[in-house]
Amino acid sequence: MRILVVEDDPGIAEGLRANLRQRGYAVDACATVAAAWGALRAEAFDALLLDLGLPDGDGATLLQRLRQAAPPGLPDPCLPVLIMTARDRLEQRIAGLDQGADDYVVKPFDVDELDARLRALLRRAAGRSSPVIRYRDIEVDPAARAVRLRGEPVKLSPRAFALLVVLLEARARVLSRSQLEERLYSWDAVVESNAVEVHIHHLRRTLGSELIHTMRGVGYFIPRDDA
């Protein structure tokens, strides 16, 4: 899952990048409203962590602009947004939620709590009520970063785990290699030309050769449970 952090404090931004990357996210960071809008227009993200007090404007303005966007050619107006700010008065929190934020945390915050709230946003965005993703005889627990096949634990690399979650959340929808790379890698990541294929091969070998289907010349998908 790929996250955009919009935060002008370098220490907080870098701390979030490092911590969330250790938890398996691909993370990019911007320090201004203008840079964030450009990133949202150019790349696909799964969630936005948004500070409000930014050097070139208020993050609330970016949020309102995002919610009014009209694809194609513009960011997804339904992108999950978690505001993180020092503005802690009740009316400020209410205003942030009324402006379109999905959740709100006040600085300083605990990264474990932030991660839990982020997982909840991603779960709701995927239309899931359960914290565990179940598919046939596979169970994936994003919080514990654990996978079980027929009840037995399975070991996956962090990138293979992330790829599995992306494909399961997009069930029955074909994703191209470039779309998968966009969801798995941040701007500064070095991506080998066959990286996605290597991870897919590993998932097939570990979880079953029929798990991930290939649509030649288009991309990859996991079929619906009843397919």
MIPA-772640 format. One record per residue (C-alpha): residue in one letter; residue number from 1; x, y, z. Coordinates in Angstrom, 2 decimals. Layout:
<sites>
<site><res>A</res><n>NUM</n><xx>X</xx><yy>Y</yy><zz>Z</zz></site>
...
</sites>
This chain:
<sites>
<site><res>M</res><n>1</n><xx>0.00</xx><yy>0.00</yy><zz>0.00</zz></site>
<site><res>R</res><n>2</n><xx>1.29</xx><yy>3.42</yy><zz>-0.96</zz></site>
<site><res>I</res><n>3</n><xx>0.91</xx><yy>6.43</yy><zz>1.33</zz></site>
<site><res>L</res><n>4</n><xx>1.49</xx><yy>10.14</yy><zz>0.69</zz></site>
<site><res>V</res><n>5</n><xx>2.62</xx><yy>12.14</yy><zz>3.73</zz></site>
<site><res>V</res><n>6</n><xx>2.12</xx><yy>15.91</yy><zz>3.47</zz></site>
<site><res>E</res><n>7</n><xx>4.14</xx><yy>17.45</yy><zz>6.32</zz></site>
<site><res>D</res><n>8</n><xx>6.46</xx><yy>20.47</yy><zz>6.35</zz></site>
<site><res>D</res><n>9</n><xx>8.40</xx><yy>19.52</yy><zz>9.49</zz></site>
<site><res>P</res><n>10</n><xx>11.37</xx><yy>17.50</yy><zz>8.13</zz></site>
<site><res>G</res><n>11</n><xx>11.84</xx><yy>15.55</yy><zz>11.34</zz></site>
<site><res>I</res><n>12</n><xx>8.22</xx><yy>14.45</yy><zz>11.55</zz></site>
<site><res>A</res><n>13</n><xx>8.07</xx><yy>13.66</yy><zz>7.82</zz></site>
<site><res>E</res><n>14</n><xx>11.23</xx><yy>11.57</yy><zz>7.85</zz></site>
<site><res>G</res><n>15</n><xx>10.20</xx><yy>9.82</yy><zz>11.05</zz></site>
<site><res>L</res><n>16</n><xx>6.87</xx><yy>8.85</yy><zz>9.52</zz></site>
<site><res>R</res><n>17</n><xx>8.52</xx><yy>7.70</yy><zz>6.30</zz></site>
<site><res>A</res><n>18</n><xx>10.99</xx><yy>5.50</yy><zz>8.15</zz></site>
<site><res>N</res><n>19</n><xx>8.45</xx><yy>4.09</yy><zz>10.59</zz></site>
<site><res>L</res><n>20</n><xx>5.72</xx><yy>3.35</yy><zz>8.06</zz></site>
<site><res>R</res><n>21</n><xx>8.21</xx><yy>1.81</yy><zz>5.63</zz></site>
<site><res>Q</res><n>22</n><xx>9.29</xx><yy>-0.58</yy><zz>8.38</zz></site>
<site><res>R</res><n>23</n><xx>5.61</xx><yy>-1.57</yy><zz>8.62</zz></site>
<site><res>G</res><n>24</n><xx>5.51</xx><yy>-2.46</yy><zz>4.94</zz></site>
<site><res>Y</res><n>25</n><xx>4.09</xx><yy>0.68</yy><zz>3.35</zz></site>
<site><res>A</res><n>26</n><xx>5.55</xx><yy>2.48</yy><zz>0.37</zz></site>
<site><res>V</res><n>27</n><xx>5.77</xx><yy>6.10</yy><zz>1.54</zz></site>
<site><res>D</res><n>28</n><xx>6.37</xx><yy>9.40</yy><zz>-0.25</zz></site>
<site><res>A</res><n>29</n><xx>6.45</xx><yy>12.83</yy><zz>1.35</zz></site>
<site><res>C</res><n>30</n><xx>5.71</xx><yy>16.42</yy><zz>0.30</zz></site>
<site><res>A</res><n>31</n><xx>6.13</xx><yy>19.63</yy><zz>2.26</zz></site>
<site><res>T</res><n>32</n><xx>3.73</xx><yy>22.00</yy><zz>0.44</zz></site>
<site><res>V</res><n>33</n><xx>0.19</xx><yy>22.13</yy><zz>-0.89</zz></site>
<site><res>A</res><n>34</n><xx>1.46</xx><yy>22.64</yy><zz>-4.43</zz></site>
<site><res>A</res><n>35</n><xx>3.82</xx><yy>19.65</yy><zz>-4.32</zz></site>
<site><res>A</res><n>36</n><xx>1.14</xx><yy>17.44</yy><zz>-2.80</zz></site>
<site><res>W</res><n>37</n><xx>-1.41</xx><yy>18.36</yy><zz>-5.47</zz></site>
<site><res>G</res><n>38</n><xx>1.13</xx><yy>17.63</yy><zz>-8.17</zz></site>
<site><res>A</res><n>39</n><xx>1.91</xx><yy>14.25</yy><zz>-6.60</zz></site>
<site><res>L</res><n>40</n><xx>-1.77</xx><yy>13.35</yy><zz>-6.30</zz></site>
<site><res>R</res><n>41</n><xx>-2.33</xx><yy>14.18</yy><zz>-9.95</zz></site>
<site><res>A</res><n>42</n><xx>0.71</xx><yy>12.24</yy><zz>-11.13</zz></site>
<site><res>E</res><n>43</n><xx>0.61</xx><yy>9.10</yy><zz>-8.96</zz></site>
<site><res>A</res><n>44</n><xx>-1.88</xx><yy>6.67</yy><zz>-7.41</zz></site>
<site><res>F</res><n>45</n><xx>-1.91</xx><yy>6.52</yy><zz>-3.61</zz></site>
<site><res>D</res><n>46</n><xx>-3.94</xx><yy>4.42</yy><zz>-1.19</zz></site>
<site><res>A</res><n>47</n><xx>-4.18</xx><yy>7.06</yy><zz>1.54</zz></site>
<site><res>L</res><n>48</n><xx>-3.13</xx><yy>10.62</yy><zz>2.39</zz></site>
<site><res>L</res><n>49</n><xx>-1.69</xx><yy>11.72</yy><zz>5.74</zz></site>
<site><res>L</res><n>50</n><xx>-2.24</xx><yy>15.47</yy><zz>5.78</zz></site>
<site><res>D</res><n>51</n><xx>-0.85</xx><yy>18.24</yy><zz>7.99</zz></site>
<site><res>L</res><n>52</n><xx>-2.88</xx><yy>21.45</yy><zz>7.98</zz></site>
<site><res>G</res><n>53</n><xx>-0.32</xx><yy>24.22</yy><zz>8.59</zz></site>
<site><res>L</res><n>54</n><xx>1.77</xx><yy>24.19</yy><zz>5.40</zz></site>
<site><res>P</res><n>55</n><xx>4.13</xx><yy>26.89</yy><zz>4.05</zz></site>
<site><res>D</res><n>56</n><xx>2.07</xx><yy>27.77</yy><zz>0.97</zz></site>
<site><res>G</res><n>57</n><xx>-1.42</xx><yy>27.37</yy><zz>2.40</zz></site>
<site><res>D</res><n>58</n><xx>-3.74</xx><yy>25.34</yy><zz>4.58</zz></site>
<site><res>G</res><n>59</n><xx>-4.01</xx><yy>21.60</yy><zz>4.15</zz></site>
<site><res>A</res><n>60</n><xx>-7.78</xx><yy>22.02</yy><zz>4.45</zz></site>
<site><res>T</res><n>61</n><xx>-7.71</xx><yy>23.80</yy><zz>1.09</zz></site>
<site><res>L</res><n>62</n><xx>-5.98</xx><yy>20.79</yy><zz>-0.46</zz></site>
<site><res>L</res><n>63</n><xx>-8.55</xx><yy>18.49</yy><zz>1.14</zz></site>
<site><res>Q</res><n>64</n><xx>-11.48</xx><yy>20.48</yy><zz>-0.24</zz></site>
<site><res>R</res><n>65</n><xx>-9.90</xx><yy>20.57</yy><zz>-3.69</zz></site>
<site><res>L</res><n>66</n><xx>-9.38</xx><yy>16.82</yy><zz>-3.58</zz></site>
<site><res>R</res><n>67</n><xx>-12.98</xx><yy>16.12</yy><zz>-2.58</zz></site>
<site><res>Q</res><n>68</n><xx>-14.23</xx><yy>18.28</yy><zz>-5.47</zz></site>
<site><res>A</res><n>69</n><xx>-11.96</xx><yy>16.63</yy><zz>-8.05</zz></site>
<site><res>A</res><n>70</n><xx>-13.57</xx><yy>14.95</yy><zz>-11.03</zz></site>
<site><res>P</res><n>71</n><xx>-11.58</xx><yy>12.11</yy><zz>-12.62</zz></site>
<site><res>P</res><n>72</n><xx>-10.31</xx><yy>11.17</yy><zz>-15.14</zz></site>
<site><res>G</res><n>73</n><xx>-7.15</xx><yy>13.23</yy><zz>-15.16</zz></site>
<site><res>L</res><n>74</n><xx>-7.52</xx><yy>14.33</yy><zz>-11.53</zz></site>
<site><res>P</res><n>75</n><xx>-6.89</xx><yy>12.61</yy><zz>-8.17</zz></site>
<site><res>D</res><n>76</n><xx>-9.42</xx><yy>10.15</yy><zz>-6.77</zz></site>
<site><res>P</res><n>77</n><xx>-11.88</xx><yy>12.29</yy><zz>-4.76</zz></site>
<site><res>C</res><n>78</n><xx>-12.60</xx><yy>9.30</yy><zz>-2.49</zz></site>
<site><res>L</res><n>79</n><xx>-8.96</xx><yy>8.85</yy><zz>-1.43</zz></site>
<site><res>P</res><n>80</n><xx>-8.85</xx><yy>8.14</yy><zz>2.34</zz></site>
<site><res>V</res><n>81</n><xx>-7.48</xx><yy>11.17</yy><zz>4.21</zz></site>
<site><res>L</res><n>82</n><xx>-6.19</xx><yy>11.27</yy><zz>7.78</zz></site>
<site><res>I</res><n>83</n><xx>-5.47</xx><yy>14.74</yy><zz>9.15</zz></site>
<site><res>M</res><n>84</n><xx>-2.54</xx><yy>15.00</yy><zz>11.57</zz></site>
<site><res>T</res><n>85</n><xx>-2.20</xx><yy>18.42</yy><zz>13.20</zz></site>
<site><res>A</res><n>86</n><xx>-1.55</xx><yy>20.32</yy><zz>16.40</zz></site>
<site><res>R</res><n>87</n><xx>-4.97</xx><yy>22.00</yy><zz>16.10</zz></site>
<site><res>D</res><n>88</n><xx>-6.66</xx><yy>20.21</yy><zz>18.97</zz></site>
<site><res>R</res><n>89</n><xx>-9.80</xx><yy>22.26</yy><zz>19.77</zz></site>
<site><res>L</res><n>90</n><xx>-13.07</xx><yy>20.42</yy><zz>19.35</zz></site>
<site><res>E</res><n>91</n><xx>-14.39</xx><yy>22.85</yy><zz>16.74</zz></site>
<site><res>Q</res><n>92</n><xx>-11.19</xx><yy>22.43</yy><zz>14.71</zz></site>
<site><res>R</res><n>93</n><xx>-11.51</xx><yy>18.64</yy><zz>14.75</zz></site>
<site><res>I</res><n>94</n><xx>-15.17</xx><yy>18.87</yy><zz>13.73</zz></site>
<site><res>A</res><n>95</n><xx>-14.28</xx><yy>21.28</yy><zz>10.93</zz></site>
<site><res>G</res><n>96</n><xx>-11.62</xx><yy>18.92</yy><zz>9.58</zz></site>
<site><res>L</res><n>97</n><xx>-14.05</xx><yy>16.02</yy><zz>9.47</zz></site>
<site><res>D</res><n>98</n><xx>-16.79</xx><yy>18.17</yy><zz>7.91</zz></site>
<site><res>Q</res><n>99</n><xx>-14.35</xx><yy>19.30</yy><zz>5.22</zz></site>
<site><res>G</res><n>100</n><xx>-13.94</xx><yy>15.71</yy><zz>4.08</zz></site>
<site><res>A</res><n>101</n><xx>-11.31</xx><yy>14.07</yy><zz>6.28</zz></site>
<site><res>D</res><n>102</n><xx>-11.92</xx><yy>10.44</yy><zz>7.20</zz></site>
<site><res>D</res><n>103</n><xx>-10.07</xx><yy>10.63</yy><zz>10.51</zz></site>
<site><res>Y</res><n>104</n><xx>-8.14</xx><yy>13.10</yy><zz>12.66</zz></site>
<site><res>V</res><n>105</n><xx>-5.17</xx><yy>12.71</yy><zz>15.01</zz></site>
<site><res>V</res><n>106</n><xx>-3.62</xx><yy>15.43</yy><zz>17.16</zz></site>
<site><res>K</res><n>107</n><xx>0.14</xx><yy>15.91</yy><zz>17.43</zz></site>
<site><res>P</res><n>108</n><xx>2.04</xx><yy>14.52</yy><zz>19.16</zz></site>
<site><res>F</res><n>109</n><xx>0.59</xx><yy>11.12</yy><zz>18.34</zz></site>
<site><res>D</res><n>110</n><xx>1.68</xx><yy>7.52</yy><zz>18.79</zz></site>
<site><res>V</res><n>111</n><xx>2.67</xx><yy>5.90</yy><zz>15.50</zz></site>
<site><res>D</res><n>112</n><xx>1.06</xx><yy>2.61</yy><zz>16.57</zz></site>
<site><res>E</res><n>113</n><xx>-2.27</xx><yy>4.43</yy><zz>16.88</zz></site>
<site><res>L</res><n>114</n><xx>-1.70</xx><yy>6.21</yy><zz>13.57</zz></site>
<site><res>D</res><n>115</n><xx>-1.01</xx><yy>2.87</yy><zz>11.90</zz></site>
<site><res>A</res><n>116</n><xx>-4.17</xx><yy>1.35</yy><zz>13.38</zz></site>
<site><res>R</res><n>117</n><xx>-6.25</xx><yy>4.26</yy><zz>12.15</zz></site>
<site><res>L</res><n>118</n><xx>-4.61</xx><yy>4.01</yy><zz>8.74</zz></site>
<site><res>R</res><n>119</n><xx>-5.41</xx><yy>0.30</yy><zz>8.52</zz></site>
<site><res>A</res><n>120</n><xx>-9.03</xx><yy>1.06</yy><zz>9.42</zz></site>
<site><res>L</res><n>121</n><xx>-9.23</xx><yy>3.67</yy><zz>6.64</zz></site>
<site><res>L</res><n>122</n><xx>-7.77</xx><yy>1.26</yy><zz>4.10</zz></site>
<site><res>R</res><n>123</n><xx>-10.11</xx><yy>-1.50</yy><zz>5.26</zz></site>
<site><res>R</res><n>124</n><xx>-13.19</xx><yy>0.71</yy><zz>4.84</zz></site>
<site><res>A</res><n>125</n><xx>-11.96</xx><yy>1.96</yy><zz>1.46</zz></site>
<site><res>A</res><n>126</n><xx>-11.71</xx><yy>-1.65</yy><zz>0.30</zz></site>
<site><res>G</res><n>127</n><xx>-15.25</xx><yy>-2.36</yy><zz>1.51</zz></site>
<site><res>R</res><n>128</n><xx>-14.18</xx><yy>-4.80</yy><zz>4.21</zz></site>
<site><res>S</res><n>129</n><xx>-15.66</xx><yy>-5.02</yy><zz>7.70</zz></site>
<site><res>S</res><n>130</n><xx>-13.24</xx><yy>-7.66</yy><zz>8.96</zz></site>
<site><res>P</res><n>131</n><xx>-9.63</xx><yy>-6.78</yy><zz>9.79</zz></site>
<site><res>V</res><n>132</n><xx>-8.60</xx><yy>-10.12</yy><zz>8.27</zz></site>
<site><res>I</res><n>133</n><xx>-8.72</xx><yy>-10.71</yy><zz>4.51</zz></site>
<site><res>R</res><n>134</n><xx>-10.02</xx><yy>-14.20</yy><zz>3.72</zz></site>
<site><res>Y</res><n>135</n><xx>-9.82</xx><yy>-15.78</yy><zz>0.29</zz></site>
<site><res>R</res><n>136</n><xx>-10.56</xx><yy>-19.47</yy><zz>-0.13</zz></site>
<site><res>D</res><n>137</n><xx>-8.02</xx><yy>-21.22</yy><zz>2.14</zz></site>
<site><res>I</res><n>138</n><xx>-5.84</xx><yy>-18.11</yy><zz>2.60</zz></site>
<site><res>E</res><n>139</n><xx>-6.03</xx><yy>-15.68</yy><zz>5.54</zz></site>
<site><res>V</res><n>140</n><xx>-4.12</xx><yy>-12.38</yy><zz>5.53</zz></site>
<site><res>D</res><n>141</n><xx>-3.85</xx><yy>-10.23</yy><zz>8.66</zz></site>
<site><res>P</res><n>142</n><xx>-2.53</xx><yy>-6.77</yy><zz>7.67</zz></site>
<site><res>A</res><n>143</n><xx>-2.11</xx><yy>-5.69</yy><zz>11.30</zz></site>
<site><res>A</res><n>144</n><xx>0.12</xx><yy>-8.63</yy><zz>12.19</zz></site>
<site><res>R</res><n>145</n><xx>1.54</xx><yy>-8.83</yy><zz>8.66</zz></site>
<site><res>A</res><n>146</n><xx>0.77</xx><yy>-12.54</yy><zz>8.79</zz></site>
<site><res>V</res><n>147</n><xx>-0.43</xx><yy>-15.01</yy><zz>6.17</zz></site>
<site><res>R</res><n>148</n><xx>-1.92</xx><yy>-18.46</yy><zz>6.78</zz></site>
<site><res>L</res><n>149</n><xx>-2.59</xx><yy>-21.15</yy><zz>4.20</zz></site>
<site><res>R</res><n>150</n><xx>-5.05</xx><yy>-23.79</yy><zz>5.42</zz></site>
<site><res>G</res><n>151</n><xx>-4.36</xx><yy>-22.60</yy><zz>8.93</zz></site>
<site><res>E</res><n>152</n><xx>-0.57</xx><yy>-22.88</yy><zz>8.70</zz></site>
<site><res>P</res><n>153</n><xx>1.67</xx><yy>-19.78</yy><zz>8.79</zz></site>
<site><res>V</res><n>154</n><xx>3.36</xx><yy>-18.80</yy><zz>5.54</zz></site>
<site><res>K</res><n>155</n><xx>6.44</xx><yy>-16.64</yy><zz>5.31</zz></site>
<site><res>L</res><n>156</n><xx>6.49</xx><yy>-13.90</yy><zz>2.66</zz></site>
<site><res>S</res><n>157</n><xx>8.89</xx><yy>-11.06</yy><zz>1.96</zz></site>
<site><res>P</res><n>158</n><xx>7.51</xx><yy>-7.59</yy><zz>2.81</zz></site>
<site><res>R</res><n>159</n><xx>7.10</xx><yy>-6.72</yy><zz>-0.87</zz></site>
<site><res>A</res><n>160</n><xx>5.39</xx><yy>-10.03</yy><zz>-1.73</zz></site>
<site><res>F</res><n>161</n><xx>3.05</xx><yy>-9.51</yy><zz>1.22</zz></site>
<site><res>A</res><n>162</n><xx>2.19</xx><yy>-6.01</yy><zz>-0.02</zz></site>
<site><res>L</res><n>163</n><xx>1.58</xx><yy>-7.32</yy><zz>-3.53</zz></site>
<site><res>L</res><n>164</n><xx>-0.71</xx><yy>-10.03</yy><zz>-2.20</zz></site>
<site><res>V</res><n>165</n><xx>-2.79</xx><yy>-7.46</yy><zz>-0.30</zz></site>
<site><res>V</res><n>166</n><xx>-3.05</xx><yy>-5.19</yy><zz>-3.35</zz></site>
<site><res>L</res><n>167</n><xx>-4.23</xx><yy>-8.05</yy><zz>-5.58</zz></site>
<site><res>L</res><n>168</n><xx>-6.70</xx><yy>-9.36</yy><zz>-2.99</zz></site>
<site><res>E</res><n>169</n><xx>-8.18</xx><yy>-5.90</yy><zz>-2.42</zz></site>
<site><res>A</res><n>170</n><xx>-8.56</xx><yy>-5.47</yy><zz>-6.20</zz></site>
<site><res>R</res><n>171</n><xx>-10.13</xx><yy>-8.89</yy><zz>-6.60</zz></site>
<site><res>A</res><n>172</n><xx>-11.23</xx><yy>-9.70</yy><zz>-10.19</zz></site>
<site><res>R</res><n>173</n><xx>-9.76</xx><yy>-6.43</yy><zz>-11.48</zz></site>
<site><res>V</res><n>174</n><xx>-6.75</xx><yy>-6.73</yy><zz>-13.79</zz></site>
<site><res>L</res><n>175</n><xx>-3.78</xx><yy>-4.59</yy><zz>-12.74</zz></site>
<site><res>S</res><n>176</n><xx>-0.89</xx><yy>-3.93</yy><zz>-15.11</zz></site>
<site><res>R</res><n>177</n><xx>2.72</xx><yy>-4.24</yy><zz>-14.05</zz></site>
<site><res>S</res><n>178</n><xx>3.07</xx><yy>-0.45</yy><zz>-14.01</zz></site>
<site><res>Q</res><n>179</n><xx>-0.03</xx><yy>-0.11</yy><zz>-11.81</zz></site>
<site><res>L</res><n>180</n><xx>1.35</xx><yy>-2.66</yy><zz>-9.39</zz></site>
<site><res>E</res><n>181</n><xx>4.75</xx><yy>-0.94</yy><zz>-9.31</zz></site>
<site><res>E</res><n>182</n><xx>3.00</xx><yy>2.35</yy><zz>-8.58</zz></site>
<site><res>R</res><n>183</n><xx>1.23</xx><yy>0.79</yy><zz>-5.60</zz></site>
<site><res>L</res><n>184</n><xx>4.32</xx><yy>-0.95</yy><zz>-4.23</zz></site>
<site><res>Y</res><n>185</n><xx>7.23</xx><yy>1.46</yy><zz>-4.68</zz></site>
<site><res>S</res><n>186</n><xx>7.89</xx><yy>5.01</yy><zz>-3.57</zz></site>
<site><res>W</res><n>187</n><xx>9.67</xx><yy>7.64</yy><zz>-5.69</zz></site>
<site><res>D</res><n>188</n><xx>13.16</xx><yy>6.88</yy><zz>-4.42</zz></site>
<site><res>A</res><n>189</n><xx>12.89</xx><yy>3.09</yy><zz>-4.71</zz></site>
<site><res>V</res><n>190</n><xx>15.07</xx><yy>1.25</yy><zz>-7.21</zz></site>
<site><res>V</res><n>191</n><xx>12.76</xx><yy>-1.07</yy><zz>-9.16</zz></site>
<site><res>E</res><n>192</n><xx>14.19</xx><yy>-3.94</yy><zz>-11.17</zz></site>
<site><res>S</res><n>193</n><xx>12.46</xx><yy>-4.46</yy><zz>-14.52</zz></site>
<site><res>N</res><n>194</n><xx>11.19</xx><yy>-7.91</yy><zz>-13.51</zz></site>
<site><res>A</res><n>195</n><xx>10.52</xx><yy>-7.20</yy><zz>-9.83</zz></site>
<site><res>V</res><n>196</n><xx>6.75</xx><yy>-7.66</yy><zz>-10.02</zz></site>
<site><res>E</res><n>197</n><xx>7.10</xx><yy>-10.92</yy><zz>-11.95</zz></site>
<site><res>V</res><n>198</n><xx>9.56</xx><yy>-12.25</yy><zz>-9.36</zz></site>
<site><res>H</res><n>199</n><xx>7.15</xx><yy>-11.54</yy><zz>-6.50</zz></site>
<site><res>I</res><n>200</n><xx>4.22</xx><yy>-13.06</yy><zz>-8.39</zz></site>
<site><res>H</res><n>201</n><xx>6.29</xx><yy>-16.19</yy><zz>-9.04</zz></site>
<site><res>H</res><n>202</n><xx>7.06</xx><yy>-16.40</yy><zz>-5.30</zz></site>
<site><res>L</res><n>203</n><xx>3.37</xx><yy>-16.00</yy><zz>-4.37</zz></site>
<site><res>R</res><n>204</n><xx>2.32</xx><yy>-18.70</yy><zz>-6.83</zz></site>
<site><res>R</res><n>205</n><xx>4.99</xx><yy>-21.06</yy><zz>-5.57</zz></site>
<site><res>T</res><n>206</n><xx>4.06</xx><yy>-20.44</yy><zz>-1.94</zz></site>
<site><res>L</res><n>207</n><xx>0.27</xx><yy>-20.11</yy><zz>-2.08</zz></site>
<site><res>G</res><n>208</n><xx>-0.66</xx><yy>-22.07</yy><zz>-5.19</zz></site>
<site><res>S</res><n>209</n><xx>-0.08</xx><yy>-21.76</yy><zz>-8.90</zz></site>
<site><res>E</res><n>210</n><xx>-3.76</xx><yy>-20.95</yy><zz>-9.58</zz></site>
<site><res>L</res><n>211</n><xx>-3.95</xx><yy>-18.03</yy><zz>-7.14</zz></site>
<site><res>I</res><n>212</n><xx>-2.82</xx><yy>-15.24</yy><zz>-9.49</zz></site>
<site><res>H</res><n>213</n><xx>-4.02</xx><yy>-15.27</yy><zz>-13.08</zz></site>
<site><res>T</res><n>214</n><xx>-2.26</xx><yy>-13.59</yy><zz>-16.01</zz></site>
<site><res>M</res><n>215</n><xx>-4.11</xx><yy>-11.74</yy><zz>-18.75</zz></site>
<site><res>R</res><n>216</n><xx>-1.43</xx><yy>-11.77</yy><zz>-21.41</zz></site>
<site><res>G</res><n>217</n><xx>-0.36</xx><yy>-8.33</yy><zz>-22.51</zz></site>
<site><res>V</res><n>218</n><xx>-2.57</xx><yy>-6.65</yy><zz>-19.88</zz></site>
<site><res>G</res><n>219</n><xx>-1.67</xx><yy>-7.67</yy><zz>-16.34</zz></site>
<site><res>Y</res><n>220</n><xx>-2.49</xx><yy>-9.83</yy><zz>-13.34</zz></site>
<site><res>F</res><n>221</n><xx>-5.54</xx><yy>-10.54</yy><zz>-11.17</zz></site>
<site><res>I</res><n>222</n><xx>-6.92</xx><yy>-12.78</yy><zz>-8.48</zz></site>
<site><res>P</res><n>223</n><xx>-10.40</xx><yy>-14.05</yy><zz>-9.47</zz></site>
<site><res>R</res><n>224</n><xx>-13.51</xx><yy>-13.72</yy><zz>-7.32</zz></site>
<site><res>D</res><n>225</n><xx>-14.01</xx><yy>-16.34</yy><zz>-4.64</zz></site>
<site><res>D</res><n>226</n><xx>-16.76</xx><yy>-18.00</yy><zz>-6.66</zz></site>
<site><res>A</res><n>227</n><xx>-14.84</xx><yy>-18.04</yy><zz>-9.96</zz></site>
</sites>
